[in-house]
Amino acid sequence: MDILSNKSNLKKALKQQQNEINDYTIYKSLAFHQKDENNKKIFEKIANEEKNHYDFWVKITNQQLKAQKFIVLFYIFLVKIFGTSFALKTLEKREAGAEEFYKELFDIYPESKNIYKQETEHEFILIDMLHDKKLIYAGAIVLGMNDALVELTGTLSGLAFAFDKSIVVGITGLIMGIAASLSMAGSAYLEAKENPSELIKPLTYSTYTGIAYILTTAILVSPFFIFDSIIESIILMFICAFIAIVSYNFYISVAKDLSFTKRVLQMSAITFGVAIISFLIGYLVKHYFGIDI
């Protein structure tokens, strides 16, 4: 019995065939523009596999399909902005729903077993072998971002209950954040210099750290420039901090295959734990010293 005589199965097959020609075009384009020889070979290898997968579906559906230009350009854009690991693992994981369909083909088309294995295991292994500069410098980003989240949420929470004016808290936090970002960038530079690596340039490492710190600072202090109310400013600051934590950990969990929930809970516990302690210290300072600015 032809499994594709069912319209639903034929639709699934054509969708998978379309994915394969899209993926082939994406990897072929990345290989063409890649200067790193290691990455170039890996892109070409995966591109060849995707082309073989596409040819497999052509023999079954007897149809030829063209790559969807928008999809191809979208994933190439993701690679440029977020790095190869995040973009390509997102690309490969979208095929997870096709796993059961492949299993249905095992007895009828034995070749599908090898394709299934390549799609679910081999290509992820190859992606992990890529030299992803953005992922290499992820440590610098988390260093700057995490320090800014912990230090600034704590500092701003403490200042918010020591002072009564949002604008004073915002300006104070901004000045401290800029100074701390420069200090953190300098420390990151020295750290990279003391632990030399062929893949990491100290100046680039420190730049990523400093920029991550100052951007996080800008996000956290912005509510104090928007609202006159201290309470509203603190609430929005915590919301912004949580969004930043979720966004970063989503990226890193996809790129490095790490637990998203565990990392979010750990980072949130540290950040908000310090903020609550600082909040209490600020309250005590205000209560016992009577500071009113």
C-alpha positions in Angstrom: 0.0 0.0 0.0 1.3 3.4 -0.9 1.4 5.5 2.3 1.2 8.7 0.3 -2.2 7.8 -1.2 -3.5 9.5 1.9 -3.8 13.2 1.3 -2.7 14.0 4.8 0.5 12.0 4.3 1.2 13.5 0.9 0.9 17.0 2.5 3.4 15.9 5.2 5.7 14.6 2.6 5.6 17.7 0.5 6.2 19.8 3.6 9.2 17.8 4.5 10.5 17.9 0.9 10.1 21.7 1.0 12.1 21.9 4.3 14.9 19.8 2.8 15.3 22.1 -0.3 15.1 25.1 2.0 17.8 23.7 4.3 20.0 22.7 1.3 19.9 26.2 0.0 20.6 27.8 3.4 23.6 25.6 4.1 24.9 26.0 0.5 24.7 29.8 0.8 26.5 29.7 4.2 29.2 27.5 2.8 29.7 29.8 -0.2 30.2 32.9 2.1 32.2 31.1 4.8 35.9 32.0 5.3 36.6 29.5 8.1 37.7 26.3 6.4 36.4 24.1 9.2 32.9 25.7 9.1 32.9 25.6 5.3 33.5 21.8 5.2 30.7 21.3 7.7 28.2 23.5 5.9 29.0 21.7 2.6 28.6 18.2 4.3 25.2 19.1 5.8 24.1 20.7 2.5 24.9 17.5 0.6 23.0 15.5 3.2 20.0 17.8 2.8 20.1 17.5 -1.0 20.1 13.7 -0.7 17.1 13.9 1.6 15.4 16.2 -0.9 16.1 13.7 -3.8 14.7 10.9 -1.6 11.4 12.8 -1.4 11.4 13.6 -5.1 11.4 9.9 -5.9 8.4 9.4 -3.6 6.2 12.5 -4.5 7.4 12.8 -8.2 7.4 16.6 -7.7 10.1 19.2 -7.9 10.1 22.1 -5.5 12.0 25.4 -5.3 13.5 26.9 -2.1 11.4 29.5 -0.4 13.5 32.7 -0.6 12.0 34.4 2.4 12.7 31.4 4.6 16.3 31.1 3.3 17.0 34.8 3.9 15.3 34.7 7.3 17.7 32.0 8.6 20.7 33.6 7.1 19.7 36.8 8.9 19.4 34.8 12.1 22.9 33.4 11.6 24.4 36.9 11.1 22.6 38.3 14.2 22.6 35.5 16.7 25.3 33.1 15.4 25.3 29.8 13.7 24.6 27.5 16.7 21.4 29.3 17.7 20.1 29.8 14.2 20.9 26.3 12.8 19.7 24.4 15.8 16.4 26.3 15.6 16.3 25.4 11.9 16.9 21.7 12.6 14.5 21.5 15.6 11.6 22.6 13.5 11.7 19.2 11.9 11.0 17.4 15.2 7.4 16.9 14.2 8.4 14.9 11.2 10.1 12.1 13.3 7.0 9.9 13.6 6.3 10.3 9.9 9.8 9.1 9.1 9.2 6.0 11.3 6.1 5.1 9.3 8.3 4.9 6.2 10.9 2.6 7.6 9.4 -0.7 6.3 8.4 0.7 2.9 11.5 2.9 2.3 14.5 1.5 4.2 16.6 4.5 3.1 14.4 6.6 5.4 16.2 5.1 8.5 19.5 6.7 7.5 17.8 10.0 6.8 16.0 9.9 10.1 19.3 9.3 11.9 21.0 12.1 10.1 18.1 14.5 10.8 17.8 13.7 14.5 21.5 13.0 15.5 24.2 13.6 13.0 23.4 17.1 11.9 23.3 18.4 15.5 26.7 16.8 16.1 28.1 18.6 13.1 26.6 21.9 14.2 28.3 21.5 17.6 31.6 21.3 15.7 31.2 24.7 14.1 33.4 27.6 15.2 30.6 30.0 16.3 32.2 33.4 17.3 29.0 34.7 18.9 28.7 31.5 21.0 32.4 31.6 21.9 31.8 35.1 23.3 28.6 34.1 25.1 30.6 33.8 28.3 31.6 37.5 28.0 27.9 38.5 27.5 26.7 36.5 30.5 29.5 37.9 32.6 28.4 41.5 31.8 24.7 40.9 31.8 24.6 38.8 35.0 26.8 41.2 37.0 24.6 44.1 35.8 21.4 42.3 36.7 22.6 41.3 40.2 24.4 44.6 41.1 21.9 47.1 39.5 18.7 45.4 40.7 20.2 45.3 44.2 21.5 48.8 44.0 18.4 50.4 42.5 16.2 48.5 45.0 18.3 49.8 47.9 18.4 53.4 46.6 14.7 53.4 45.8 13.8 53.1 49.5 16.6 55.3 50.7 15.5 58.1 48.3 12.0 59.2 47.4 12.6 60.5 43.9 12.7 58.2 40.9 14.8 60.5 38.9 17.5 60.6 41.6 17.5 56.8 41.7 17.7 56.6 37.9 20.6 59.1 37.5 22.5 57.5 40.4 22.0 54.0 39.0 23.0 55.2 35.5 26.3 56.8 36.7 27.1 53.7 38.7 26.3 51.4 35.8 28.5 53.3 33.3 31.4 53.3 35.8 30.9 49.6 36.6 30.7 48.6 32.9 34.1 50.2 32.2 35.5 48.5 35.2 34.0 45.2 34.2 35.3 45.5 30.6 38.8 46.2 31.9 38.6 43.1 34.2 37.4 41.0 31.3 40.3 42.2 29.2 42.8 41.3 31.8 41.1 37.9 32.4 41.3 37.1 28.6 45.0 38.2 28.5 45.8 35.9 31.5 44.0 32.9 29.9 45.1 33.2 26.2 43.1 31.3 23.6 43.4 31.2 19.8 39.6 31.6 19.5 39.2 34.6 21.9 40.6 38.1 21.3 40.9 40.0 24.7 39.7 43.3 23.2 36.6 41.7 21.6 35.9 39.7 24.8 36.1 42.9 27.0 33.9 44.8 24.5 31.2 42.2 24.6 31.3 42.3 28.4 31.1 46.1 28.6 28.3 46.4 26.0 26.3 43.7 27.7 26.7 45.5 31.1 25.8 48.9 29.8 22.8 47.7 27.8 21.4 45.8 30.8 22.0 49.0 32.9 20.0 51.1 30.4 17.1 48.6 30.5 17.0 48.5 34.3 17.3 52.3 35.0 14.8 53.3 32.2 11.7 52.9 34.4 13.0 55.4 36.9 13.1 58.0 34.1 9.6 57.1 32.9 7.6 57.0 36.2 7.5 59.4 39.1 6.3 56.7 41.4 9.1 54.6 43.1 6.8 51.6 43.4 5.9 51.6 39.7 9.5 52.1 38.7 10.6 49.1 40.9 7.9 46.8 39.5 8.8 47.6 35.9 12.5 47.2 36.7 11.8 43.7 38.0 9.7 42.9 34.9 12.5 44.1 32.6 15.1 42.1 34.6 13.0 39.0 34.3 12.5 39.5 30.5 16.2 39.9 30.1 16.9 36.7 32.0 14.3 34.7 30.0 15.6 36.1 26.7 19.2 35.4 27.3 18.6 31.9 28.7 16.3 31.0 25.8 19.2 31.9 23.4 21.8 30.0 25.4 19.6 27.0 26.0 19.0 26.5 22.3 22.6 27.3 21.2 24.2 25.0 23.8 21.4 22.5 24.4 21.1 23.4 28.1 18.1 23.3 30.5 16.1 26.5 30.0 13.9 26.3 33.1 16.8 25.4 35.4 19.0 28.3 34.2 16.1 30.8 34.4 15.3 29.8 38.0 18.9 29.9 39.1 19.6 33.4 37.5 16.3 34.7 38.8 16.9 33.5 42.4 20.3 35.2 42.5 19.1 38.4 40.9 15.9 38.9 42.9 17.4 37.5 46.1 20.1 40.2 46.1 17.5 42.8 45.2 15.3 41.9 48.1 18.2 42.0 50.6 19.2 45.4 49.2 15.6 46.6 49.4 15.6 45.7 53.1 18.9 47.5 53.7 17.6 50.6 51.9 14.4 50.5 54.1 16.5 50.2 57.3 18.8 53.1 56.2 15.8 55.3 55.5 14.1 54.3 58.8 17.0 54.7 61.1 18.9 57.6 59.5 15.9 59.5 58.2 17.4 60.1 54.7 14.9 62.0 52.6 16.1 63.2 49.1 
